[in-house]
Amino acid sequence: MLEKLAKSIEEINVLAEHYRTCHNVAAIESLAKEHSISKEDMDAFIAGKRNFLLKVLLTRQSASATEKLTEEMLLLQDPGYATVIGTYLLDLARKDPVMKEVILQHHKTLRRCIEYVHEKAYETALKKAKKEGKAGVGQNTGIAIGSTEVFAWVIDYYLLDDRKDMEKKAQEEKDTIKKAWKKAESIRALSTKSNDSDTKKDVSEEALVAAKPVAKKKEEPEQLSLFNLGA
């Protein structure tokens, strides 16, 4: 089985891309269920709206902070935030043993770090908007944030003790996805059963019609004519 060869995220995504090229939707669906990928994400991958089937970056413990960050930067393929922040963290890991250890934590990822920075930036923009008497942050609103503040948020994220919260959140997401897949399979099974039932019903009705004996015409008694009486 090809699935047994998929021991890393890269191999799983390569395998998924192979199935997509071959239009093997059933195999992609099997991979999605196995790795707790939602049906929405799977459909987006099949439609080409998503480059990778599996977004989670790492499934194994990296040997070093450098290896972990380099892999995450490569998989994110983002020359903007990912490269700048990743490079900054690489430099920190070389100089600071504490940062090196926190970066190596399995639940800490560069992707989540970038999301954390975005959240902090939004909070800053929202505070600024409220001070100006606005109800919220408008679309395409820009705000100037210095690199010092951004890198401070990066450090805050890695020093934040959120392991239990992240593990709980990850498990809840997996449970939700599993329930969604079960519901989809249940609906599909009921639909198949209903179609089979309708088909059998149609066949049965046709068989009954075919087997129904044709009613014989009741012979009417011969009517006598007044003209025959005189014959």
HELIX and SHEET records of a PDB file:
HELIX    1   1 LEU A    2  LEU A    5  5                                   4    
HELIX    2   2 ILE A    9  THR A   21  1                                  13    
HELIX    3   3 VAL A   25  GLU A   34  1                                  10    
HELIX    4   4 LYS A   39  ILE A   46  1                                   8    
HELIX    5   5 ALA A   65  LEU A   76  1                                  12    
HELIX    6   6 TYR A   81  LYS A   95  1                                  15    
HELIX    7   7 PRO A   97  ILE A  103  1                                   7    
HELIX    8   8 LEU A  110  LYS A  131  1                                  22    
HELIX    9   9 SER A  147  LEU A  159  1                                  13    
HELIX   10  10 ARG A  163  ALA A  211  1                                  49    
HELIX   11  11 LEU A  226  LEU A  229  1                                   4    
END                                                                             
